[in-house]
Amino acid sequence: MHSELHDRSYHFLNFLPNVADFLVEKHKESNLKVDEKSLYNLVTEADLKAESMILEEIQKNFPLDGILSEERGAIEGSSGYTWVIDPLDGTTNYTHGLPLYGVSVGVVETETMAPVIGMVFFPELNTYYHAIKGQGAFREKKQIQVSQTKSMKDSLFVTGFPYDRNLSLDTLMQYYKSILQKSRGIRRTGAATLDLCWLAEGKFEGYYELGLKPWDMAAAGLIVSEANGKLTSMDGNDFSIMIPSLLASNGYVHEYLLAEFEGQINRVVY
């Protein structure tokens, strides 16, 4: 198993800079084509091309693996591994010329959908994060871990809002107000993978979000876990990329955050 994981990780850590370079060059164009999948949910020609590049590389080198990707959907495999891909996390940022976007590629065990490889590249931040289950989390070649801050008042949090946010605005604002009153502050980057990777290296103490998809969590979730962070759903259940809510933290403030959410989960956004 370890050699299989290393083969996949090594190959894509060397391949993904090609996708990153493509996205940087495409980002310089003034006539980027943008379509709306739904209200607030955008897709660009860059998303689609980056996804095609990644899928072609998987199918060429690991043809028995399954694939689950944001734009293309599911492709069944027989190897016991499934790639979970977001070719451009932070599309809205990308379309507005912001550098806060990433390429997220994870591998999960098909039967359990448990992540075993995570790789996230941030092309215009000139950095990347990666992890293999049981072997630690890294920013480039440096091992990282979550912060050791233990109190809410000294903690900085980060969150995002679901695309169908209008269905749950009151609940979202309740969370935001309650945590903001008890902490050092809340940030919003607009890219879930960036939020989680920055949590993994200690920039944030906690992250929460409703309405997530498997490709938002598969790679970066493993990176948090391997950096000694804690992951659950927002109502305290075990972490799963198939559950569309996520609470991630350094572990020390996790129970405080769960207490803030208790009884307030609005399942309409699921």
VENJO-V157730 format. One line per field, one symbol per residue. ss: DSSP state (@ for helix, = for strand, . for the rest). A space follows every 10 residues. Layout:
# VENJO-V157730
ss: ???
This chain:
# VENJO-V157730
ss: .@@@@@@@@@ @@@@@@@@@@ @@@@@@@... ...=====.. ====@@@@@@ @@@@@@@@@@ @....====. ..===..... =========. @@@@@..... .========. ...======= ==....==== ==....===. .===...... .....====. ....@@@.@@ @@@@@@@@@@ @@..===... .@@@@@@@@@ .....===== ...@@@@@@@ @@@@@@...= ==.....=.. ....=====. ...@@@@@@@ @.....@@@.
